[in-house]
Amino acid sequence: MPPPKTLHITNFYHETSGGIRAFYQALVRYCNEIGREIRLVVPGEENRSETMGPCGRIFYVRAPRSMFFDRRYRLIYPFSPAARETFRILRAEQPDVLEISDKYTLPYLSGMLRKGFVKGIKRPREIATSHERMDDNVAAQLTRCGIGGVFARFYMRRIYFAQFDHHIANSRYTAAELVTASQGHTTPRGIWVCPMGLDVAQFRFREPLPRPGRRLLYAGRLAPEKNVALLIDVLERLRPEYSLIVAGEGPLKEWFQSEGQRRCPERIHMPGYLPDRKAYTRMFHEVDAFLHPNPREPFGITPLEAMASGVPVVAPNAGGVLDYANRDNCWLCDPNAESLANGVRSVFSDEDERIRKIRRARVTAEQHDWRIIARRYFGLIDSIYERGIQIEPPPLGAAARWRAA
């Protein structure tokens, strides 16, 4: 019996996107290797399709740019021409499993199929993959006051959670919001955790080399939810010999450039987004430590990439990074500037400990190679398709009989 045909829809796939784009590209590569059909639907400038190997195809549906937050993204809005084109693709492809990664404008697609409001499409198994937490996004983008948290909890429990048959989260931290949203529901819906990954072969491991100065690196989006302002706070507390490379784009780029130059003149270098993969991986060998500022990171692929490259990682002791980062392979600190600055200093205070930790970090990165993660992800998808809630051990959350972890 052939494996189920999967169709995946996301708004977060564009030229300069990071983790989610890498996730879907890894799934397509894996499907081409093992010979299973996969389809991907994303917003684009025009309606077109692109073959991705013998088993994969990506459909771009014409969609407008986001009206809010980050205008680099295009969004498939409800009841728009892009939505109608998406339903046309679903009718043509008739997937066995529909997977959606979006909490805002796409969940209604699953709900409409569940209710039979769209004709000509067989009812697939409907799965949501969570790559972020809504409560953190609301707090970062809109408001940190109590009403924002109340709205996020209401939306997740009453609107989002019940649109799907089951849920997959990229970390225990991300899953925790889903577990809370599941409370009070009587229909059993599973919540599973499957981590993200990286292409380990692209990142050549090297142990630290002696050189003057201390170069720190941050690679990722420059956006409020990434807590990037903390990077400048940390750098201010370090001696002038410490400098910071910031590789990435985002809505806070101009602010970061101005604020960084004002408070830490000549100590911050911003090369922007690096589309050349060789230049990107080479950058890790030109720095002495990776500084991760976000205590609410859903997972965090770039710290894993640094670990694969032999670069010491300094990170907050909170968030999704704790699914792979620990005190044996990383320098974990309280999520404040003084603690992270002390963590950076600790990297260079004990050479034996530094070498021991970066070697353990490489082993951790190898355990998260995309080939391993994709096999695990599709194994989970196939089990959900065949048995649903009956997968053992019992998943997190769902109906009252499931004990929330």
Summary of the structure (lengths in Angstrom):
residues: 405
radius of gyration: 21.5
end to end distance: 34.6
largest distance: 66.3
contacts: 1384
relative contact order: 0.13
helix: 41%
strand: 18%
